[in-house]
Amino acid sequence: MRSSPSFTTTTPHTYERIGHRIRDLVSDPKVQRLQCVTVRRLEDEDPTDWRRVINEIASTAGVKVEEVGNGAFHIAWNGYCDS
């Protein structure tokens, strides 16, 4: 008889999903060459969690975050890009 695992898997909170999504975008080789990316909150992402993630990114040394309108944010690092 199979025993059930001693741990459970839960669905990640919106905050974690937002962080993973932005991390994946930033990790893309094309984005790394540009050293900037524009991100927007998805409809299923909690606005409070979204704002928290953006604020935490903005407080990181060497990273610049600017709101560019329509809920989008431009994130740049290492000298900041002009795109």
mmCIF file of the N, C-alpha and C atoms, coordinates in Angstrom:
data_MODEL
# 
_entry.id   MODEL 
# 
loop_
_atom_site.group_PDB 
_atom_site.id 
_atom_site.type_symbol 
_atom_site.label_atom_id 
_atom_site.label_alt_id 
_atom_site.label_comp_id 
_atom_site.label_asym_id 
_atom_site.label_entity_id 
_atom_site.label_seq_id 
_atom_site.pdbx_PDB_ins_code 
_atom_site.Cartn_x 
_atom_site.Cartn_y 
_atom_site.Cartn_z 
_atom_site.occupancy 
_atom_site.B_iso_or_equiv 
_atom_site.pdbx_formal_charge 
_atom_site.auth_seq_id 
_atom_site.auth_comp_id 
_atom_site.auth_asym_id 
_atom_site.auth_atom_id 
_atom_site.pdbx_PDB_model_num 
ATOM 1   N N  . MET A 1 1  ? 0.847  -1.191 0.000   1.00 0.00 ? 1  MET A N  1 
ATOM 2   C CA . MET A 1 1  ? 0.000  0.000  0.000   1.00 0.00 ? 1  MET A CA 1 
ATOM 3   C C  . MET A 1 1  ? 0.885  1.245  0.000   1.00 0.00 ? 1  MET A C  1 
ATOM 4   N N  . ARG A 1 2  ? 0.522  2.189  -0.815  1.00 0.00 ? 2  ARG A N  1 
ATOM 5   C CA . ARG A 1 2  ? 1.287  3.437  -0.906  1.00 0.00 ? 2  ARG A CA 1 
ATOM 6   C C  . ARG A 1 2  ? 0.962  4.338  0.268   1.00 0.00 ? 2  ARG A C  1 
ATOM 7   N N  . SER A 1 3  ? 1.978  4.958  0.788   1.00 0.00 ? 3  SER A N  1 
ATOM 8   C CA . SER A 1 3  ? 1.741  5.933  1.853   1.00 0.00 ? 3  SER A CA 1 
ATOM 9   C C  . SER A 1 3  ? 1.672  7.321  1.234   1.00 0.00 ? 3  SER A C  1 
ATOM 10  N N  . SER A 1 4  ? 0.896  8.165  1.831   1.00 0.00 ? 4  SER A N  1 
ATOM 11  C CA . SER A 1 4  ? 0.785  9.525  1.311   1.00 0.00 ? 4  SER A CA 1 
ATOM 12  C C  . SER A 1 4  ? 1.975  10.340 1.802   1.00 0.00 ? 4  SER A C  1 
ATOM 13  N N  . PRO A 1 5  ? 2.377  11.338 1.022   1.00 0.00 ? 5  PRO A N  1 
ATOM 14  C CA . PRO A 1 5  ? 3.529  12.150 1.418   1.00 0.00 ? 5  PRO A CA 1 
ATOM 15  C C  . PRO A 1 5  ? 3.256  12.902 2.711   1.00 0.00 ? 5  PRO A C  1 
ATOM 16  N N  . SER A 1 6  ? 4.315  13.209 3.419   1.00 0.00 ? 6  SER A N  1 
ATOM 17  C CA . SER A 1 6  ? 4.173  13.919 4.690   1.00 0.00 ? 6  SER A CA 1 
ATOM 18  C C  . SER A 1 6  ? 4.081  15.431 4.495   1.00 0.00 ? 6  SER A C  1 
ATOM 19  N N  . PHE A 1 7  ? 3.993  15.863 3.260   1.00 0.00 ? 7  PHE A N  1 
ATOM 20  C CA . PHE A 1 7  ? 3.869  17.288 2.976   1.00 0.00 ? 7  PHE A CA 1 
ATOM 21  C C  . PHE A 1 7  ? 2.705  17.491 2.019   1.00 0.00 ? 7  PHE A C  1 
ATOM 22  N N  . THR A 1 8  ? 2.269  18.708 1.924   1.00 0.00 ? 8  THR A N  1 
ATOM 23  C CA . THR A 1 8  ? 1.194  19.033 0.990   1.00 0.00 ? 8  THR A CA 1 
ATOM 24  C C  . THR A 1 8  ? 1.685  20.099 0.028   1.00 0.00 ? 8  THR A C  1 
ATOM 25  N N  . THR A 1 9  ? 1.085  20.128 -1.116  1.00 0.00 ? 9  THR A N  1 
ATOM 26  C CA . THR A 1 9  ? 1.414  21.140 -2.105  1.00 0.00 ? 9  THR A CA 1 
ATOM 27  C C  . THR A 1 9  ? 0.258  22.122 -2.154  1.00 0.00 ? 9  THR A C  1 
ATOM 28  N N  . THR A 1 10 ? 0.581  23.394 -2.052  1.00 0.00 ? 10 THR A N  1 
ATOM 29  C CA . THR A 1 10 ? -0.455 24.417 -2.133  1.00 0.00 ? 10 THR A CA 1 
ATOM 30  C C  . THR A 1 10 ? -0.201 25.284 -3.353  1.00 0.00 ? 10 THR A C  1 
ATOM 31  N N  . THR A 1 11 ? -1.231 25.905 -3.826  1.00 0.00 ? 11 THR A N  1 
ATOM 32  C CA . THR A 1 11 ? -1.109 26.833 -4.939  1.00 0.00 ? 11 THR A CA 1 
ATOM 33  C C  . THR A 1 11 ? -0.372 28.073 -4.453  1.00 0.00 ? 11 THR A C  1 
ATOM 34  N N  . PRO A 1 12 ? 0.629  28.529 -5.207  1.00 0.00 ? 12 PRO A N  1 
ATOM 35  C CA . PRO A 1 12 ? 1.363  29.718 -4.756  1.00 0.00 ? 12 PRO A CA 1 
ATOM 36  C C  . PRO A 1 12 ? 0.449  30.936 -4.696  1.00 0.00 ? 12 PRO A C  1 
ATOM 37  N N  . HIS A 1 13 ? 0.744  31.793 -3.758  1.00 0.00 ? 13 HIS A N  1 
ATOM 38  C CA . HIS A 1 13 ? -0.012 33.034 -3.641  1.00 0.00 ? 13 HIS A CA 1 
ATOM 39  C C  . HIS A 1 13 ? 0.286  33.919 -4.846  1.00 0.00 ? 13 HIS A C  1 
ATOM 40  N N  . THR A 1 14 ? -0.585 34.868 -5.079  1.00 0.00 ? 14 THR A N  1 
ATOM 41  C CA . THR A 1 14 ? -0.405 35.783 -6.200  1.00 0.00 ? 14 THR A CA 1 
ATOM 42  C C  . THR A 1 14 ? 0.950  36.471 -6.126  1.00 0.00 ? 14 THR A C  1 
ATOM 43  N N  . TYR A 1 15 ? 1.356  36.869 -4.939  1.00 0.00 ? 15 TYR A N  1 
ATOM 44  C CA . TYR A 1 15 ? 2.644  37.548 -4.752  1.00 0.00 ? 15 TYR A CA 1 
ATOM 45  C C  . TYR A 1 15 ? 3.781  36.698 -5.313  1.00 0.00 ? 15 TYR A C  1 
ATOM 46  N N  . GLU A 1 16 ? 3.796  35.422 -4.980  1.00 0.00 ? 16 GLU A N  1 
ATOM 47  C CA . GLU A 1 16 ? 4.851  34.527 -5.453  1.00 0.00 ? 16 GLU A CA 1 
ATOM 48  C C  . GLU A 1 16 ? 4.775  34.329 -6.962  1.00 0.00 ? 16 GLU A C  1 
ATOM 49  N N  . ARG A 1 17 ? 3.566  34.186 -7.488  1.00 0.00 ? 17 ARG A N  1 
ATOM 50  C CA . ARG A 1 17 ? 3.405  34.002 -8.939  1.00 0.00 ? 17 ARG A CA 1 
ATOM 51  C C  . ARG A 1 17 ? 3.897  35.231 -9.699  1.00 0.00 ? 17 ARG A C  1 
ATOM 52  N N  . ILE A 1 18 ? 3.594  36.411 -9.182  1.00 0.00 ? 18 ILE A N  1 
ATOM 53  C CA . ILE A 1 18 ? 4.060  37.645 -9.820  1.00 0.00 ? 18 ILE A CA 1 
ATOM 54  C C  . ILE A 1 18 ? 5.584  37.676 -9.820  1.00 0.00 ? 18 ILE A C  1 
ATOM 55  N N  . GLY A 1 19 ? 6.170  37.378 -8.684  1.00 0.00 ? 19 GLY A N  1 
ATOM 56  C CA . GLY A 1 19 ? 7.628  37.369 -8.583  1.00 0.00 ? 19 GLY A CA 1 
ATOM 57  C C  . GLY A 1 19 ? 8.270  36.390 -9.546  1.00 0.00 ? 19 GLY A C  1 
ATOM 58  N N  . HIS A 1 20 ? 7.705  35.192 -9.649  1.00 0.00 ? 20 HIS A N  1 
ATOM 59  C CA . HIS A 1 20 ? 8.243  34.187 -10.575 1.00 0.00 ? 20 HIS A CA 1 
ATOM 60  C C  . HIS A 1 20 ? 8.084  34.638 -12.028 1.00 0.00 ? 20 HIS A C  1 
ATOM 61  N N  . ARG A 1 21 ? 6.949  35.241 -12.330 1.00 0.00 ? 21 ARG A N  1 
ATOM 62  C CA . ARG A 1 21 ? 6.704  35.685 -13.709 1.00 0.00 ? 21 ARG A CA 1 
ATOM 63  C C  . ARG A 1 21 ? 7.697  36.777 -14.110 1.00 0.00 ? 21 ARG A C  1 
ATOM 64  N N  . ILE A 1 22 ? 7.899  37.749 -13.226 1.00 0.00 ? 22 ILE A N  1 
ATOM 65  C CA . ILE A 1 22 ? 8.841  38.821 -13.538 1.00 0.00 ? 22 ILE A CA 1 
ATOM 66  C C  . ILE A 1 22 ? 10.267 38.278 -13.593 1.00 0.00 ? 22 ILE A C  1 
ATOM 67  N N  . ARG A 1 23 ? 10.608 37.379 -12.688 1.00 0.00 ? 23 ARG A N  1 
ATOM 68  C CA . ARG A 1 23 ? 11.942 36.761 -12.720 1.00 0.00 ? 23 ARG A CA 1 
ATOM 69  C C  . ARG A 1 23 ? 12.177 36.059 -14.053 1.00 0.00 ? 23 ARG A C  1 
ATOM 70  N N  . ASP A 1 24 ? 11.163 35.329 -14.535 1.00 0.00 ? 24 ASP A N  1 
ATOM 71  C CA . ASP A 1 24 ? 11.300 34.637 -15.818 1.00 0.00 ? 24 ASP A CA 1 
ATOM 72  C C  . ASP A 1 24 ? 11.486 35.627 -16.968 1.00 0.00 ? 24 ASP A C  1 
ATOM 73  N N  . LEU A 1 25 ? 10.759 36.736 -16.934 1.00 0.00 ? 25 LEU A N  1 
ATOM 74  C CA . LEU A 1 25 ? 10.913 37.756 -17.973 1.00 0.00 ? 25 LEU A CA 1 
ATOM 75  C C  . LEU A 1 25 ? 12.315 38.355 -17.943 1.00 0.00 ? 25 LEU A C  1 
ATOM 76  N N  . VAL A 1 26 ? 12.783 38.702 -16.757 1.00 0.00 ? 26 VAL A N  1 
ATOM 77  C CA . VAL A 1 26 ? 14.100 39.326 -16.604 1.00 0.00 ? 26 VAL A CA 1 
ATOM 78  C C  . VAL A 1 26 ? 15.216 38.356 -16.990 1.00 0.00 ? 26 VAL A C  1 
ATOM 79  N N  . SER A 1 27 ? 15.013 37.076 -16.783 1.00 0.00 ? 27 SER A N  1 
ATOM 80  C CA . SER A 1 27 ? 16.044 36.066 -17.075 1.00 0.00 ? 27 SER A CA 1 
ATOM 81  C C  . SER A 1 27 ? 16.193 35.759 -18.556 1.00 0.00 ? 27 SER A C  1 
ATOM 82  N N  . ASP A 1 28 ? 15.249 36.181 -19.369 1.00 0.00 ? 28 ASP A N  1 
ATOM 83  C CA . ASP A 1 28 ? 15.311 35.910 -20.804 1.00 0.00 ? 28 ASP A CA 1 
ATOM 84  C C  . ASP A 1 28 ? 16.585 36.526 -21.393 1.00 0.00 ? 28 ASP A C  1 
ATOM 85  N N  . PRO A 1 29 ? 17.342 35.776 -22.200 1.00 0.00 ? 29 PRO A N  1 
ATOM 86  C CA . PRO A 1 29 ? 18.593 36.302 -22.769 1.00 0.00 ? 29 PRO A CA 1 
ATOM 87  C C  . PRO A 1 29 ? 18.427 37.605 -23.553 1.00 0.00 ? 29 PRO A C  1 
ATOM 88  N N  . LYS A 1 30 ? 17.324 37.758 -24.279 1.00 0.00 ? 30 LYS A N  1 
ATOM 89  C CA . LYS A 1 30 ? 17.100 39.001 -25.033 1.00 0.00 ? 30 LYS A CA 1 
ATOM 90  C C  . LYS A 1 30 ? 16.928 40.181 -24.085 1.00 0.00 ? 30 LYS A C  1 
ATOM 91  N N  . VAL A 1 31 ? 16.195 39.956 -23.007 1.00 0.00 ? 31 VAL A N  1 
ATOM 92  C CA . VAL A 1 31 ? 15.984 41.008 -22.015 1.00 0.00 ? 31 VAL A CA 1 
ATOM 93  C C  . VAL A 1 31 ? 17.295 41.325 -21.302 1.00 0.00 ? 31 VAL A C  1 
ATOM 94  N N  . GLN A 1 32 ? 18.098 40.318 -21.032 1.00 0.00 ? 32 GLN A N  1 
ATOM 95  C CA . GLN A 1 32 ? 19.394 40.539 -20.386 1.00 0.00 ? 32 GLN A CA 1 
ATOM 96  C C  . GLN A 1 32 ? 20.302 41.413 -21.248 1.00 0.00 ? 32 GLN A C  1 
ATOM 97  N N  . ARG A 1 33 ? 20.253 41.227 -22.559 1.00 0.00 ? 33 ARG A N  1 
ATOM 98  C CA . ARG A 1 33 ? 21.056 42.077 -23.452 1.00 0.00 ? 33 ARG A CA 1 
ATOM 99  C C  . ARG A 1 33 ? 20.584 43.526 -23.405 1.00 0.00 ? 33 ARG A C  1 
ATOM 100 N N  . LEU A 1 34 ? 19.268 43.707 -23.384 1.00 0.00 ? 34 LEU A N  1 
ATOM 101 C CA . LEU A 1 34 ? 18.709 45.063 -23.320 1.00 0.00 ? 34 LEU A CA 1 
ATOM 102 C C  . LEU A 1 34 ? 18.852 45.683 -21.933 1.00 0.00 ? 34 LEU A C  1 
ATOM 103 N N  . GLN A 1 35 ? 18.839 44.851 -20.921 1.00 0.00 ? 35 GLN A N  1 
ATOM 104 C CA . GLN A 1 35 ? 18.891 45.251 -19.519 1.00 0.00 ? 35 GLN A CA 1 
ATOM 105 C C  . GLN A 1 35 ? 17.697 46.104 -19.110 1.00 0.00 ? 35 GLN A C  1 
ATOM 106 N N  . CYS A 1 36 ? 16.552 45.799 -19.701 1.00 0.00 ? 36 CYS A N  1 
ATOM 107 C CA . CYS A 1 36 ? 15.310 46.447 -19.302 1.00 0.00 ? 36 CYS A CA 1 
ATOM 108 C C  . CYS A 1 36 ? 14.124 45.641 -19.816 1.00 0.00 ? 36 CYS A C  1 
ATOM 109 N N  . VAL A 1 37 ? 12.987 45.818 -19.161 1.00 0.00 ? 37 VAL A N  1 
ATOM 110 C CA . VAL A 1 37 ? 11.768 45.122 -19.557 1.00 0.00 ? 37 VAL A CA 1 
ATOM 111 C C  . VAL A 1 37 ? 10.574 45.949 -19.082 1.00 0.00 ? 37 VAL A C  1 
ATOM 112 N N  . THR A 1 38 ? 9.483  45.874 -19.814 1.00 0.00 ? 38 THR A N  1 
ATOM 113 C CA . THR A 1 38 ? 8.242  46.518 -19.405 1.00 0.00 ? 38 THR A CA 1 
ATOM 114 C C  . THR A 1 38 ? 7.263  45.427 -18.997 1.00 0.00 ? 38 THR A C  1 
ATOM 115 N N  . VAL A 1 39 ? 6.674  45.591 -17.816 1.00 0.00 ? 39 VAL A N  1 
ATOM 116 C CA . VAL A 1 39 ? 5.755  44.583 -17.276 1.00 0.00 ? 39 VAL A CA 1 
ATOM 117 C C  . VAL A 1 39 ? 4.416  45.221 -16.956 1.00 0.00 ? 39 VAL A C  1 
ATOM 118 N N  . ARG A 1 40 ? 3.390  44.386 -16.954 1.00 0.00 ? 40 ARG A N  1 
ATOM 119 C CA . ARG A 1 40 ? 2.031  44.838 -16.658 1.00 0.00 ? 40 ARG A CA 1 
ATOM 120 C C  . ARG A 1 40 ? 1.350  43.772 -15.806 1.00 0.00 ? 40 ARG A C  1 
ATOM 121 N N  . ARG A 1 41 ? 0.533  44.202 -14.858 1.00 0.00 ? 41 ARG A N  1 
ATOM 122 C CA . ARG A 1 41 ? -0.212 43.278 -14.006 1.00 0.00 ? 41 ARG A CA 1 
ATOM 123 C C  . ARG A 1 41 ? -1.237 42.518 -14.841 1.00 0.00 ? 41 ARG A C  1 
ATOM 124 N N  . LEU A 1 42 ? -1.307 41.206 -14.622 1.00 0.00 ? 42 LEU A N  1 
ATOM 125 C CA . LEU A 1 42 ? -2.314 40.391 -15.286 1.00 0.00 ? 42 LEU A CA 1 
ATOM 126 C C  . LEU A 1 42 ? -3.623 40.484 -14.511 1.00 0.00 ? 42 LEU A C  1 
ATOM 127 N N  . GLU A 1 43 ? -4.734 40.227 -15.180 1.00 0.00 ? 43 GLU A N  1 
ATOM 128 C CA . GLU A 1 43 ? -6.051 40.374 -14.554 1.00 0.00 ? 43 GLU A CA 1 
ATOM 129 C C  . GLU A 1 43 ? -6.230 39.513 -13.314 1.00 0.00 ? 43 GLU A C  1 
ATOM 130 N N  . ASP A 1 44 ? -5.616 38.332 -13.294 1.00 0.00 ? 44 ASP A N  1 
ATOM 131 C CA . ASP A 1 44 ? -5.803 37.430 -12.152 1.00 0.00 ? 44 ASP A CA 1 
ATOM 132 C C  . ASP A 1 44 ? -4.818 37.690 -11.010 1.00 0.00 ? 44 ASP A C  1 
ATOM 133 N N  . GLU A 1 45 ? -3.994 38.732 -11.138 1.00 0.00 ? 45 GLU A N  1 
ATOM 134 C CA . GLU A 1 45 ? -3.020 39.061 -10.098 1.00 0.00 ? 45 GLU A CA 1 
ATOM 135 C C  . GLU A 1 45 ? -3.581 40.142 -9.176  1.00 0.00 ? 45 GLU A C  1 
ATOM 136 N N  . ASP A 1 46 ? -3.434 39.918 -7.894  1.00 0.00 ? 46 ASP A N  1 
ATOM 137 C CA . ASP A 1 46 ? -3.949 40.843 -6.893  1.00 0.00 ? 46 ASP A CA 1 
ATOM 138 C C  . ASP A 1 46 ? -3.222 42.193 -6.980  1.00 0.00 ? 46 ASP A C  1 
ATOM 139 N N  . PRO A 1 47 ? -3.963 43.299 -7.075  1.00 0.00 ? 47 PRO A N  1 
ATOM 140 C CA . PRO A 1 47 ? -3.329 44.616 -7.186  1.00 0.00 ? 47 PRO A CA 1 
ATOM 141 C C  . PRO A 1 47 ? -2.410 44.959 -6.004  1.00 0.00 ? 47 PRO A C  1 
ATOM 142 N N  . THR A 1 48 ? -2.771 44.530 -4.800  1.00 0.00 ? 48 THR A N  1 
ATOM 143 C CA . THR A 1 48 ? -1.934 44.793 -3.630  1.00 0.00 ? 48 THR A CA 1 
ATOM 144 C C  . THR A 1 48 ? -0.617 44.033 -3.732  1.00 0.00 ? 48 THR A C  1 
ATOM 145 N N  . ASP A 1 49 ? -0.684 42.767 -4.126  1.00 0.00 ? 49 ASP A N  1 
ATOM 146 C CA . ASP A 1 49 ? 0.532  41.974 -4.304  1.00 0.00 ? 49 ASP A CA 1 
ATOM 147 C C  . ASP A 1 49 ? 1.387  42.542 -5.434  1.00 0.00 ? 49 ASP A C  1 
ATOM 148 N N  . TRP A 1 50 ? 0.734  42.979 -6.498  1.00 0.00 ? 50 TRP A N  1 
ATOM 149 C CA . TRP A 1 50 ? 1.450  43.566 -7.634  1.00 0.00 ? 50 TRP A CA 1 
ATOM 150 C C  . TRP A 1 50 ? 2.242  44.791 -7.179  1.00 0.00 ? 50 TRP A C  1 
ATOM 151 N N  . ARG A 1 51 ? 1.576  45.681 -6.455  1.00 0.00 ? 51 ARG A N  1 
ATOM 152 C CA . ARG A 1 51 ? 2.225  46.906 -5.976  1.00 0.00 ? 51 ARG A CA 1 
ATOM 153 C C  . ARG A 1 51 ? 3.383  46.558 -5.035  1.00 0.00 ? 51 ARG A C  1 
ATOM 154 N N  . ARG A 1 52 ? 3.190  45.554 -4.196  1.00 0.00 ? 52 ARG A N  1 
ATOM 155 C CA . ARG A 1 52 ? 4.254  45.132 -3.271  1.00 0.00 ? 52 ARG A CA 1 
ATOM 156 C C  . ARG A 1 52 ? 5.490  44.652 -4.036  1.00 0.00 ? 52 ARG A C  1 
ATOM 157 N N  . VAL A 1 53 ? 5.293  43.821 -5.050  1.00 0.00 ? 53 VAL A N  1 
ATOM 158 C CA . VAL A 1 53 ? 6.422  43.325 -5.843  1.00 0.00 ? 53 VAL A CA 1 
ATOM 159 C C  . VAL A 1 53 ? 7.126  44.485 -6.546  1.00 0.00 ? 53 VAL A C  1 
ATOM 160 N N  . ILE A 1 54 ? 6.362  45.368 -7.172  1.00 0.00 ? 54 ILE A N  1 
ATOM 161 C CA . ILE A 1 54 ? 6.957  46.516 -7.871  1.00 0.00 ? 54 ILE A CA 1 
ATOM 162 C C  . ILE A 1 54 ? 7.750  47.384 -6.897  1.00 0.00 ? 54 ILE A C  1 
ATOM 163 N N  . ASN A 1 55 ? 7.204  47.642 -5.712  1.00 0.00 ? 55 ASN A N  1 
ATOM 164 C CA . ASN A 1 55 ? 7.914  48.447 -4.713  1.00 0.00 ? 55 ASN A CA 1 
ATOM 165 C C  . ASN A 1 55 ? 9.200  47.769 -4.258  1.00 0.00 ? 55 ASN A C  1 
ATOM 166 N N  . GLU A 1 56 ? 9.162  46.454 -4.091  1.00 0.00 ? 56 GLU A N  1 
ATOM 167 C CA . GLU A 1 56 ? 10.367 45.735 -3.672  1.00 0.00 ? 56 GLU A CA 1 
ATOM 168 C C  . GLU A 1 56 ? 11.431 45.774 -4.767  1.00 0.00 ? 56 GLU A C  1 
ATOM 169 N N  . ILE A 1 57 ? 11.013 45.639 -6.012  1.00 0.00 ? 57 ILE A N  1 
ATOM 170 C CA . ILE A 1 57 ? 11.968 45.731 -7.121  1.00 0.00 ? 57 ILE A CA 1 
ATOM 171 C C  . ILE A 1 57 ? 12.565 47.135 -7.166  1.00 0.00 ? 57 ILE A C  1 
ATOM 172 N N  . ALA A 1 58 ? 11.712 48.146 -6.995  1.00 0.00 ? 58 ALA A N  1 
ATOM 173 C CA . ALA A 1 58 ? 12.169 49.538 -7.050  1.00 0.00 ? 58 ALA A CA 1 
ATOM 174 C C  . ALA A 1 58 ? 13.160 49.868 -5.937  1.00 0.00 ? 58 ALA A C  1 
ATOM 175 N N  . SER A 1 59 ? 13.075 49.168 -4.818  1.00 0.00 ? 59 SER A N  1 
ATOM 176 C CA . SER A 1 59 ? 13.983 49.453 -3.701  1.00 0.00 ? 59 SER A CA 1 
ATOM 177 C C  . SER A 1 59 ? 15.312 48.705 -3.822  1.00 0.00 ? 59 SER A C  1 
ATOM 178 N N  . THR A 1 60 ? 15.492 47.943 -4.897  1.00 0.00 ? 60 THR A N  1 
ATOM 179 C CA . THR A 1 60 ? 16.737 47.211 -5.122  1.00 0.00 ? 60 THR A CA 1 
ATOM 180 C C  . THR A 1 60 ? 17.787 48.153 -5.701  1.00 0.00 ? 60 THR A C  1 
ATOM 181 N N  . ALA A 1 61 ? 18.977 48.136 -5.112  1.00 0.00 ? 61 ALA A N  1 
ATOM 182 C CA . ALA A 1 61 ? 20.070 48.989 -5.592  1.00 0.00 ? 61 ALA A CA 1 
ATOM 183 C C  . ALA A 1 61 ? 20.408 48.653 -7.038  1.00 0.00 ? 61 ALA A C  1 
ATOM 184 N N  . GLY A 1 62 ? 20.572 49.691 -7.867  1.00 0.00 ? 62 GLY A N  1 
ATOM 185 C CA . GLY A 1 62 ? 20.943 49.497 -9.264  1.00 0.00 ? 62 GLY A CA 1 
ATOM 186 C C  . GLY A 1 62 ? 19.783 49.208 -10.188 1.00 0.00 ? 62 GLY A C  1 
ATOM 187 N N  . VAL A 1 63 ? 18.563 49.274 -9.661  1.00 0.00 ? 63 VAL A N  1 
ATOM 188 C CA . VAL A 1 63 ? 17.372 49.010 -10.473 1.00 0.00 ? 63 VAL A CA 1 
ATOM 189 C C  . VAL A 1 63 ? 16.506 50.261 -10.477 1.00 0.00 ? 63 VAL A C  1 
ATOM 190 N N  . LYS A 1 64 ? 16.016 50.614 -11.639 1.00 0.00 ? 64 LYS A N  1 
ATOM 191 C CA . LYS A 1 64 ? 15.146 51.781 -11.797 1.00 0.00 ? 64 LYS A CA 1 
ATOM 192 C C  . LYS A 1 64 ? 13.784 51.289 -12.283 1.00 0.00 ? 64 LYS A C  1 
ATOM 193 N N  . VAL A 1 65 ? 12.718 51.713 -11.623 1.00 0.00 ? 65 VAL A N  1 
ATOM 194 C CA . VAL A 1 65 ? 11.358 51.338 -12.010 1.00 0.00 ? 65 VAL A CA 1 
ATOM 195 C C  . VAL A 1 65 ? 10.581 52.620 -12.272 1.00 0.00 ? 65 VAL A C  1 
ATOM 196 N N  . GLU A 1 66 ? 9.969  52.696 -13.450 1.00 0.00 ? 66 GLU A N  1 
ATOM 197 C CA . GLU A 1 66 ? 9.156  53.866 -13.806 1.00 0.00 ? 66 GLU A CA 1 
ATOM 198 C C  . GLU A 1 66 ? 7.796  53.398 -14.292 1.00 0.00 ? 66 GLU A C  1 
ATOM 199 N N  . GLU A 1 67 ? 6.745  54.077 -13.834 1.00 0.00 ? 67 GLU A N  1 
ATOM 200 C CA . GLU A 1 67 ? 5.411  53.790 -14.350 1.00 0.00 ? 67 GLU A CA 1 
ATOM 201 C C  . GLU A 1 67 ? 5.305  54.462 -15.713 1.00 0.00 ? 67 GLU A C  1 
ATOM 202 N N  . VAL A 1 68 ? 4.879  53.707 -16.720 1.00 0.00 ? 68 VAL A N  1 
ATOM 203 C CA . VAL A 1 68 ? 4.832  54.242 -18.084 1.00 0.00 ? 68 VAL A CA 1 
ATOM 204 C C  . VAL A 1 68 ? 3.409  54.395 -18.608 1.00 0.00 ? 68 VAL A C  1 
ATOM 205 N N  . GLY A 1 69 ? 2.415  54.211 -17.747 1.00 0.00 ? 69 GLY A N  1 
ATOM 206 C CA . GLY A 1 69 ? 1.031  54.396 -18.146 1.00 0.00 ? 69 GLY A CA 1 
ATOM 207 C C  . GLY A 1 69 ? 0.306  53.090 -18.383 1.00 0.00 ? 69 GLY A C  1 
ATOM 208 N N  . ASN A 1 70 ? -1.006 53.152 -18.284 1.00 0.00 ? 70 ASN A N  1 
ATOM 209 C CA . ASN A 1 70 ? -1.876 51.992 -18.481 1.00 0.00 ? 70 ASN A CA 1 
ATOM 210 C C  . ASN A 1 70 ? -1.496 50.816 -17.588 1.00 0.00 ? 70 ASN A C  1 
ATOM 211 N N  . GLY A 1 71 ? -0.964 51.110 -16.401 1.00 0.00 ? 71 GLY A N  1 
ATOM 212 C CA . GLY A 1 71 ? -0.611 50.062 -15.448 1.00 0.00 ? 71 GLY A CA 1 
ATOM 213 C C  . GLY A 1 71 ? 0.687  49.345 -15.734 1.00 0.00 ? 71 GLY A C  1 
ATOM 214 N N  . ALA A 1 72 ? 1.441  49.811 -16.716 1.00 0.00 ? 72 ALA A N  1 
ATOM 215 C CA . ALA A 1 72 ? 2.713  49.170 -17.068 1.00 0.00 ? 72 ALA A CA 1 
ATOM 216 C C  . ALA A 1 72 ? 3.865  49.849 -16.335 1.00 0.00 ? 72 ALA A C  1 
ATOM 217 N N  . PHE A 1 73 ? 4.902  49.059 -16.062 1.00 0.00 ? 73 PHE A N  1 
ATOM 218 C CA . PHE A 1 73 ? 6.101  49.564 -15.406 1.00 0.00 ? 73 PHE A CA 1 
ATOM 219 C C  . PHE A 1 73 ? 7.316  49.147 -16.211 1.00 0.00 ? 73 PHE A C  1 
ATOM 220 N N  . HIS A 1 74 ? 8.231  50.080 -16.370 1.00 0.00 ? 74 HIS A N  1 
ATOM 221 C CA . HIS A 1 74 ? 9.492  49.832 -17.070 1.00 0.00 ? 74 HIS A CA 1 
ATOM 222 C C  . HIS A 1 74 ? 10.545 49.575 -15.998 1.00 0.00 ? 74 HIS A C  1 
ATOM 223 N N  . ILE A 1 75 ? 11.187 48.415 -16.057 1.00 0.00 ? 75 ILE A N  1 
ATOM 224 C CA . ILE A 1 75 ? 12.226 48.043 -15.101 1.00 0.00 ? 75 ILE A CA 1 
ATOM 225 C C  . ILE A 1 75 ? 13.546 48.003 -15.855 1.00 0.00 ? 75 ILE A C  1 
ATOM 226 N N  . ALA A 1 76 ? 14.542 48.727 -15.362 1.00 0.00 ? 76 ALA A N  1 
ATOM 227 C CA . ALA A 1 76 ? 15.855 48.773 -16.016 1.00 0.00 ? 76 ALA A CA 1 
ATOM 228 C C  . ALA A 1 76 ? 16.943 48.626 -14.962 1.00 0.00 ? 76 ALA A C  1 
ATOM 229 N N  . TRP A 1 77 ? 18.103 48.139 -15.398 1.00 0.00 ? 77 TRP A N  1 
ATOM 230 C CA . TRP A 1 77 ? 19.235 47.942 -14.489 1.00 0.00 ? 77 TRP A CA 1 
ATOM 231 C C  . TRP A 1 77 ? 20.532 48.130 -15.257 1.00 0.00 ? 77 TRP A C  1 
ATOM 232 N N  . ASN A 1 78 ? 21.635 48.250 -14.526 1.00 0.00 ? 78 ASN A N  1 
ATOM 233 C CA . ASN A 1 78 ? 22.971 48.416 -15.122 1.00 0.00 ? 78 ASN A CA 1 
ATOM 234 C C  . ASN A 1 78 ? 23.038 49.567 -16.117 1.00 0.00 ? 78 ASN A C  1 
ATOM 235 N N  . GLY A 1 79 ? 22.846 50.768 -15.648 1.00 0.00 ? 79 GLY A N  1 
ATOM 236 C CA . GLY A 1 79 ? 22.974 51.937 -16.510 1.00 0.00 ? 79 GLY A CA 1 
ATOM 237 C C  . GLY A 1 79 ? 21.661 52.408 -17.097 1.00 0.00 ? 79 GLY A C  1 
ATOM 238 N N  . TYR A 1 80 ? 20.609 51.621 -16.949 1.00 0.00 ? 80 TYR A N  1 
ATOM 239 C CA . TYR A 1 80 ? 19.278 51.978 -17.431 1.00 0.00 ? 80 TYR A CA 1 
ATOM 240 C C  . TYR A 1 80 ? 19.252 52.164 -18.938 1.00 0.00 ? 80 TYR A C  1 
ATOM 241 N N  . CYS A 1 81 ? 18.253 51.625 -19.558 1.00 0.00 ? 81 CYS A N  1 
ATOM 242 C CA . CYS A 1 81 ? 18.128 51.757 -21.016 1.00 0.00 ? 81 CYS A CA 1 
ATOM 243 C C  . CYS A 1 81 ? 17.081 52.814 -21.351 1.00 0.00 ? 81 CYS A C  1 
ATOM 244 N N  . ASP A 1 82 ? 17.056 53.227 -22.589 1.00 0.00 ? 82 ASP A N  1 
ATOM 245 C CA . ASP A 1 82 ? 16.146 54.290 -23.014 1.00 0.00 ? 82 ASP A CA 1 
ATOM 246 C C  . ASP A 1 82 ? 15.002 53.796 -23.888 1.00 0.00 ? 82 ASP A C  1 
ATOM 247 N N  . SER A 1 83 ? 14.739 52.496 -23.912 1.00 0.00 ? 83 SER A N  1 
ATOM 248 C CA . SER A 1 83 ? 13.666 52.006 -24.800 1.00 0.00 ? 83 SER A CA 1 
ATOM 249 C C  . SER A 1 83 ? 12.305 52.136 -24.172 1.00 0.00 ? 83 SER A C  1 
# 
